[in-house]
Amino acid sequence: HDEIVCGKLKGRKRFTKAAELDDEMIAASAKIIKAQCSTELGSIQQHRGSLQKSQDPKLQFDILRVMAEEFRHAYQMLYVLANDDWSRVGKDIASETMDHLLSMETGGHVLDAFNLYFDSFIDNISFCSIIDRVGKYQLEMQTVFSYAPMARSRYPMLYEEAFHMSAGVNPQRQWVREWLADTGNVSIETLQKHINKWVPRGLEMFGDERGGKTVVEFGFKDKVNGVAMKEYHEEIKRELVDSLNWE
């Protein structure tokens, strides 16, 4: 549908051009796009650092596919910026944002989860099952985006995000089964440590639990931060922790 479905502009047609947004909405849109691009490019840098530590060529290939798709996501966001005129606020937001993003390295990204170096290939897998799940939540919330090009970009990414999560959860289940059968080398204790490491970073990615009202008002998302965080935490328990315990 082409109508805005939440916020103060509910019922109006979605915006098709950046020039139709007011200054606050332009700034907020650019901030969201920049944050997402930073996560996509940052995760590639993190995965690359420990990719060679995989002892399973199939799992290594899956992570390479994840990296390729994250790269596509970043460039799709850069396309959303570059394919429109954002200059109404007096500066070239697209060029500034792209130059800044392409110069970022691990340690300089927007969110803390993407500034940590991976210690082992267990980080690669845990990152997919936990942090990519945050990506799914953000994309789902933004399918309502009042700026139509942004909303359209969400669906192909969601399709790929499902594979990213499975590239994490399925190996974790396999490692639990192997450990219980005395054939594996990744212990339950090690898996728990990595869950403890990444879940807090995933929660942090939603922002202050009291925030998110402005982007809902703009029609950029359909949930405030606190609601999304609670749903994410419950899903981690149900879809990850409980599923591993059932193994």
N, C-alpha and C positions, 0 to 999 in steps of 0.2 A: 504494500500500500504506500501511498505517497503523502500521507498525513503524519504530522508530529503527534506522538501518542502519550507524552507525559510533559509535565512542567507548565510554565506560564503560557507557552505558545501552543498548547494542546489543541488539535483540531485544524491548525493552519497547515498549508502545504509545506513540505520539507524544502529547505533551501538548496538550490542547485549550484549556486555560485558563492564564493567566499565574500564577495562584495555585498551580498545581501545580509550578512551577519553584522551585528554591532561590534564595536571595538572590544568589549569584554569577551564576547563570544569568539572573536578571532583569536584573541590572546589565549583563551582557554583551549581552543581547538589546537593551536600550534603547540601548546604545552603537552597535551595528550599525545599528539602525533610524535613529538620529540621523545617523550618518555617511552612510547612503545618501540620506536626505532632503536633507542638506546638498549632496550632489553633484548631485542632480536640480535643486534650486532654484538652486544656484550656476551650473550650466551654462546655465540659461535667462538669467540675468543676463549671462553672458559672451556668448552668442550675440546677445542683443539689442543689445549695444554696437556690433557691426560688421555687422549684418544688412543695413543700407542700402547697404553697400559692394559688394554683389553686382552683377555686370554681367549676370547670367543669371536671369530671372524664375523659370525652372523650378527652379534650384538654391536660389534664395531661398525658394520655396514649400516645397521639401523640408526646409529648415532650420526653417521655421515649423512644419511637421508634427512634426519632432523636438522642438521646444520644447513643443508641446502635449502630446506623449506623455510627456516628462519631467515636466511638471506633473501629469499623471495618475499617474505613478509615485510622486511625492512624496505626493500625497493618498491614494494606496492605502496607503502606509506610515503616514501619519497615522491612517488608518482602523484599521489593525492595532493601533495604540496606543490610540486612543480607544474602540474597541469591546470593550475588556477592562478588568479591574480589576487595576492594577499596584500598588496601595497597600499591599501586604503588607510592603514595605520601609520603610513609615512616611512616604512622601511621594508626591505626585501626579506620578509620572514622566511620564505622558502630557501633562498640561497644561504642566509645566515644559519638556519637550522641544519641544512645539509652539510655545510662546511664544518660545523661544530661536531655533528654526529660522526662524520667520517674521520675525525681526528681523535676520537675517544679511544682509550685503551682501558684494560682492566684496572680498576682503582679510581677511574674518573667518570664512571657512568652515573646515571641519575639515581638509581635504586641500589641499595646496599647488597641485595642478593646477587647482583651482577658484578660486584667488585671483589668477590672471593675467588681465590684460585682453587682449583680442584686438586685434592690430595691424591686421589686414586680414581679408577674407573667406576667405583661404587658411587662416587659423587656424580658422574655423568648420568647414571641410571636413576639415582635418587632425585636429582634435579628434574628429570623428565616427569617422574610420577608426582612430584610435589609442586615445583615452581611452574611447570607448564600447565598445571591445573588452574593456577591463578590466571594464566593467560586465557584459558577457556572462559573463566568467569568474566573477565574484563571484556572479552569479545562478545559474549552473550548479552551483557548489559548494554553494549554499544550498538547492537543491531537496531536499536530505536533511534540512533543518532539523527538529530534534526538537520544536519548537513548531509545531504543525500549521498555524495560520493564516499563519505566516510562510512555510512551505513552499508552501502553496497560492498565495500571492501571486507566486511566482517565475515561473510559466509564462507568463501573459499579458505580463509584462515582457520575457521572453526573446524572445517572438514579435516585439515591437516593436523590441527591441534589434537584431535582424537588419537591419531597415530603416535604423536609425541608422548602422550600419557601412557599408551599401551607399551611403548618402547621402554618405559620405566617400570610399570607395575608387573608386567609379565616376567621379566628377568628376576625381580624381587621375589615373586612367587616361586620361580624355579630354584633360586638360591635357598629359600626356606625348605623346600622339599629335599634338595640335595643335602643340606646340613642335617636334617632329621634322619636321612638315610645313611649318614656317615660317609658321604661321597663328595661333599662340597667343601669349599675353603672360605666361604663367606658366612660368618657366624650370625646367629640371631642378635647377639649383643652388638655386633658391628652394624647390622641393619638398623637397630634401634638408635644407635648413636647418630647415624646419618639422618634418620627421621627427626631426631631432636635438633639436629643442626639446621635443617632446611625449613621445617614448618614455621618457626618464628619469622624467618625471612619472607616466607610466603604471606603470612598475615600482615607483615609490615608493608607489603606491596599495595595493599588496599588503601593505605593512608590512615590518618587519624580516624578512629572509630566514631567520633562525633561529627565528622565532616562528610562532604559529598552532596550537600543540599544544593549548592550552586549549579553543579553539572546536571543534576536532576531538573532544576528549574529551567536550564537552557535546553532541556530535551536531549542531552548527550548520553545519559544513562538512565536506567529505570529503577535503580536501587541506590540508597545511600550507603556509605562505607560500612557502617556497623552491621546492617542487614546482610550485606554480601560477605563480610568476614565471618559472621556466625554460620551462614550456609556453607561456606568453604570449609570451615573447621569441622562441621558435622559430616561433610562429605569425605574429608580426609580420614576421619574415624571409621566411617562406614565402608567406603570403597577401597581404602588402602589398609589401615591397621586391622580392621575386622577380617578383611579378606586374607591377609597374611596369617592371622591367627587361625583361620579355618583350615589353612594348608596343613 
